[in-house]
Amino acid sequence: MAKARDHGPSIKRDKRYGELRDKGMSKEKAARIANAKANANMHPFRKGGKASPYEEWTKDDLYTRAREIGIEGRSAMTKAALIEALRDH
């Protein structure tokens, strides 16, 4: 197998970076993924933010989030309706 091309000191896993670029990823995205996979403490394949489930949010917080993303009719919605609208958005 051929040696991976040296993409410079900022790329930690040249072979992986090259594979990602060959698949059409941008230089920036390929570098982020290749470098994250090189760090044992980072897990780029795992999903997840740290936000609590909507059921734990207050109605005011749900309303604010609905306003931020432009959900119409939010002022007349119940907490359950806000949760449903946010999940559907």
N, CA, C and O of each residue as an XYZ file, in Angstrom:
356
protein
N       0.835     -1.168      0.000
C       0.000      0.000      0.000
C       0.883      1.236      0.000
O       1.904      1.278      0.687
N       0.492      2.234     -0.767
C       1.279      3.456     -0.888
C       1.185      4.282      0.387
O       0.177      4.270      1.094
N       2.260      4.992      0.652
C       2.278      5.870      1.822
C       1.340      7.052      1.582
O       1.250      7.564      0.467
N       0.657      7.471      2.614
C      -0.257      8.610      2.510
C       0.534      9.878      2.235
O       1.631     10.060      2.761
N      -0.018     10.740      1.421
C       0.614     12.016      1.107
C       0.673     12.885      2.358
O      -0.242     12.851      3.180
N       1.733     13.653      2.505
C       1.869     14.558      3.648
C       1.098     15.838      3.342
O       1.473     16.592      2.443
N       0.034     16.080      4.080
C      -0.809     17.258      3.863
C      -0.410     18.421      4.768
O      -1.117     19.426      4.827
N       0.667     18.300      5.441
C       1.153     19.386      6.284
C       1.015     19.067      7.759
O       0.345     18.101      8.125
N       1.644     19.873      8.614
C       1.673     19.589     10.050
C       0.319     19.741     10.744
O       0.131     19.208     11.838
N      -0.615     20.448     10.137
C      -1.908     20.635     10.797
C      -2.828     19.429     10.617
O      -3.846     19.331     11.302
N      -2.494     18.514      9.715
C      -3.297     17.314      9.480
C      -2.656     16.160     10.237
O      -1.508     15.798      9.981
N      -3.405     15.589     11.168
C      -2.848     14.540     12.030
C      -2.894     13.152     11.392
O      -2.030     12.318     11.667
N      -3.881     12.898     10.552
C      -4.008     11.593      9.890
C      -4.137     11.820      8.391
O      -5.241     11.961      7.863
N      -2.993     11.855      7.712
C      -2.962     12.171      6.292
C      -3.781     11.214      5.440
O      -4.499     11.649      4.539
N      -3.683      9.920      5.712
C      -4.413      8.938      4.902
C      -5.916      9.175      4.998
O      -6.607      9.208      3.980
N      -6.422      9.341      6.218
C      -7.854      9.566      6.421
C      -8.290     10.867      5.758
O      -9.353     10.930      5.140
N      -7.468     11.902      5.889
C      -7.761     13.188      5.251
C      -7.898     13.004      3.739
O      -8.850     13.498      3.135
N      -6.958     12.300      3.138
C      -6.997     12.050      1.700
C      -8.245     11.287      1.283
O      -8.852     11.604      0.260
N      -8.632     10.286      2.065
C      -9.840      9.518      1.763
C     -11.083     10.410      1.796
O     -11.951     10.317      0.929
N     -11.151     11.259      2.793
C     -12.300     12.151      2.913
C     -12.355     13.163      1.771
O     -13.431     13.459      1.250
N     -11.194     13.691      1.383
C     -11.136     14.635      0.258
C     -11.543     13.939     -1.036
O     -12.226     14.529     -1.873
N     -11.119     12.669     -1.202
C     -11.491     11.904     -2.398
C     -13.001     11.689     -2.471
O     -13.560     11.557     -3.560
N     -13.656     11.654     -1.319
C     -15.117     11.495     -1.277
C     -15.837     12.819     -1.533
O     -17.066     12.855     -1.594
N     -15.078     13.905     -1.680
C     -15.674     15.184     -2.025
C     -15.843     16.158     -0.876
O     -16.444     17.217     -1.054
N     -15.329     15.829      0.294
C     -15.455     16.751      1.427
C     -14.538     17.949      1.235
O     -13.496     17.862      0.585
N     -14.948     19.059      1.813
C     -14.116     20.263      1.757
C     -12.845     20.022      2.564
O     -12.792     19.124      3.405
N     -11.839     20.820      2.301
C     -10.574     20.692      3.033
C     -10.797     20.869      4.534
O     -10.250     20.124      5.348
N     -11.605     21.863      4.883
C     -11.853     22.157      6.299
C     -12.556     20.999      7.003
O     -12.146     20.589      8.089
N     -13.615     20.471      6.388
C     -14.360     19.388      7.018
C     -13.509     18.123      7.115
O     -13.518     17.447      8.144
N     -12.781     17.805      6.056
C     -11.924     16.624      6.063
C     -10.854     16.744      7.150
O     -10.549     15.768      7.835
N     -10.291     17.936      7.307
C      -9.267     18.154      8.338
C      -9.853     17.993      9.733
O      -9.238     17.375     10.602
N     -11.060     18.557      9.950
C     -11.694     18.433     11.273
C     -11.917     16.971     11.632
O     -11.610     16.544     12.745
N     -12.451     16.207     10.690
C     -12.754     14.798     10.972
C     -11.479     13.998     11.163
O     -11.372     13.221     12.111
N     -10.512     14.178     10.274
C      -9.253     13.428     10.377
C      -8.543     13.739     11.690
O      -8.033     12.834     12.351
N      -8.510     15.008     12.067
C      -7.832     15.388     13.303
C      -8.599     14.925     14.534
O      -7.984     14.527     15.524
N      -9.914     14.966     14.498
C     -10.703     14.524     15.648
C     -10.519     13.029     15.860
O     -10.399     12.575     16.998
N     -10.497     12.272     14.791
C     -10.314     10.828     14.926
C      -8.920     10.498     15.453
O      -8.717      9.433     16.036
N      -7.968     11.391     15.258
C      -6.616     11.165     15.754
C      -6.527     11.394     17.257
O      -5.584     10.933     17.900
N      -7.495     12.097     17.818
C      -7.511     12.405     19.241
C      -8.439     11.409     19.942
O      -9.640     11.385     19.671
N      -7.903     10.612     20.815
C      -8.689      9.573     21.491
C      -9.819     10.135     22.347
O     -10.762      9.412     22.667
N      -9.742     11.404     22.722
C     -10.784     12.013     23.553
C     -11.928     12.596     22.749
O     -12.931     13.021     23.324
N     -11.800     12.624     21.437
C     -12.855     13.180     20.586
C     -13.554     12.049     19.851
O     -12.925     11.062     19.470
N     -14.853     12.195     19.656
C     -15.653     11.161     18.999
C     -16.572     11.812     17.967
O     -17.756     12.009     18.240
N     -16.049     12.148     16.785
C     -16.845     12.889     15.810
C     -18.027     12.107     15.251
O     -18.918     12.696     14.638
N     -18.050     10.816     15.446
C     -19.135      9.993     14.925
C     -20.303      9.923     15.891
O     -21.375      9.445     15.518
N     -20.130     10.378     17.105
C     -21.212     10.346     18.084
C     -22.081     11.576     17.951
O     -21.590     12.687     17.752
N     -23.358     11.366     18.063
C     -24.294     12.470     18.036
C     -24.335     13.105     19.405
O     -23.878     12.551     20.405
N     -24.886     14.258     19.402
C     -25.316     14.689     20.695
C     -24.867     16.016     21.177
O     -23.679     16.321     21.279
N     -25.853     16.789     21.470
C     -25.625     17.990     22.225
C     -25.891     17.656     23.680
O     -26.208     16.518     24.027
N     -25.762     18.616     24.483
C     -25.944     18.400     25.913
C     -27.258     18.983     26.412
O     -27.491     19.036     27.620
N     -28.118     19.421     25.503
C     -29.380     20.021     25.910
C     -30.308     18.972     26.511
O     -30.323     17.815     26.091
N     -31.067     19.397     27.485
C     -32.036     18.496     28.112
C     -33.235     18.324     27.182
O     -33.445     19.148     26.292
N     -34.017     17.274     27.373
C     -35.206     17.063     26.539
C     -36.176     18.236     26.687
O     -36.247     18.875     27.736
N     -36.922     18.503     25.609
C     -37.874     19.622     25.633
C     -38.849     19.533     26.806
O     -39.271     20.563     27.332
N     -39.207     18.339     27.217
C     -40.153     18.191     28.333
C     -39.634     18.823     29.618
O     -40.421     19.180     30.495
N     -38.330     18.964     29.737
C     -37.731     19.566     30.930
C     -37.595     21.084     30.810
O     -37.269     21.750     31.792
N     -37.839     21.637     29.627
C     -37.750     23.084     29.419
C     -39.014     23.746     29.957
O     -40.073     23.123     30.040
N     -38.885     25.011     30.317
C     -40.072     25.777     30.700
C     -40.801     26.192     29.429
O     -40.227     26.176     28.340
N     -42.063     26.561     29.575
C     -42.828     27.017     28.411
C     -42.197     28.281     27.834
O     -42.163     28.452     26.615
N     -41.700     29.161     28.690
C     -41.045     30.382     28.209
C     -39.808     30.062     27.371
O     -39.568     30.699     26.345
N     -39.025     29.079     27.808
C     -37.835     28.682     27.050
C     -38.221     28.072     25.703
O     -37.581     28.338     24.686
N     -39.269     27.256     25.707
C     -39.750     26.666     24.452
C     -40.223     27.768     23.505
O     -39.929     27.740     22.310
N     -40.957     28.735     24.052
C     -41.458     29.852     23.247
C     -40.286     30.631     22.635
O     -40.313     30.979     21.454
N     -39.274     30.895     23.439
C     -38.108     31.633     22.955
C     -37.426     30.885     21.817
O     -37.055     31.487     20.810
N     -37.263     29.585     21.973
C     -36.641     28.771     20.914
C     -37.509     28.771     19.661
O     -36.990     28.865     18.548
N     -38.822     28.667     19.830
C     -39.741     28.687     18.688
C     -39.643     30.029     17.953
O     -39.692     30.073     16.723
N     -39.506     31.112     18.708
C     -39.346     32.433     18.106
C     -38.035     32.510     17.323
O     -37.999     33.051     16.218
N     -36.958     31.966     17.898
C     -35.649     31.994     17.237
C     -35.678     31.312     15.874
O     -35.023     31.769     14.937
N     -36.430     30.227     15.759
C     -36.439     29.498     14.485
C     -37.648     29.817     13.626
O     -37.826     29.230     12.558
N     -38.483     30.747     14.086
C     -39.560     31.267     13.258
C     -40.805     30.413     13.161
O     -41.435     30.368     12.104
N     -41.173     29.744     14.221
C     -42.416     28.962     14.219
C     -43.588     29.921     14.394
O     -43.669     30.661     15.375
N     -44.490     29.891     13.423
C     -45.643     30.781     13.471
C     -46.732     30.204     14.371
O     -46.865     28.987     14.499
N     -47.511     31.092     14.995
C     -48.602     30.687     15.860
C     -48.160     30.258     17.244
O     -48.955     29.708     18.006
N     -46.919     30.500     17.574
C     -46.349     30.025     18.847
C     -47.014     30.658     20.071
O     -47.088     30.027     21.125
N     -47.491     31.877     19.948
C     -48.066     32.549     21.121
C     -49.343     31.882     21.603
O     -49.698     32.009     22.775
N     -50.038     31.177     20.727
C     -51.282     30.507     21.116
C     -51.062     29.035     21.481
O     -52.015     28.339     21.832
N     -49.836     28.563     21.404
C     -49.562     27.137     21.626
C     -49.394     26.799     23.098
O     -48.903     27.603     23.891
N     -49.812     25.597     23.438
C     -49.548     25.047     24.767
C     -48.104     24.547     24.792
O     -47.427     24.520     23.764
N     -47.650     24.158     25.962
C     -46.304     23.620     26.075
C     -46.155     22.385     25.183
O     -45.152     22.243     24.482
N     -47.139     21.501     25.207
C     -47.089     20.287     24.387
C     -47.057     20.623     22.899
O     -46.348     19.975     22.128
N     -47.819     21.632     22.498
C     -47.841     22.034     21.090
C     -46.506     22.650     20.676
O     -46.035     22.428     19.561
N     -45.900     23.422     21.573
C     -44.585     23.994     21.283
C     -43.551     22.887     21.093
O     -42.737     22.942     20.171
N     -43.587     21.888     21.962
C     -42.654     20.769     21.849
C     -42.836     20.063     20.510
O     -41.861     19.761     19.822
N     -44.071     19.806     20.152
C     -44.350     19.125     18.884
C     -43.872     19.968     17.695
O     -43.276     19.441     16.756
N     -44.136     21.275     17.742
C     -43.725     22.158     16.648
C     -42.203     22.212     16.531
O     -41.661     22.211     15.425
N     -41.524     22.259     17.660
C     -40.053     22.296     17.633
C     -39.491     20.991     17.077
O     -38.521     21.012     16.320
N     -40.070     19.889     17.430
C     -39.583     18.605     16.927
C     -39.872     18.432     15.437
O     -39.097     17.796     14.723
N     -40.981     18.994     14.969
C     -41.351     18.877     13.561
C     -40.557     19.834     12.674
O     -40.473     19.648     11.460
N     -39.981     20.851     13.293
C     -39.288     21.855     12.497
C     -37.986     21.377     11.963
O     -37.292     22.122     11.272
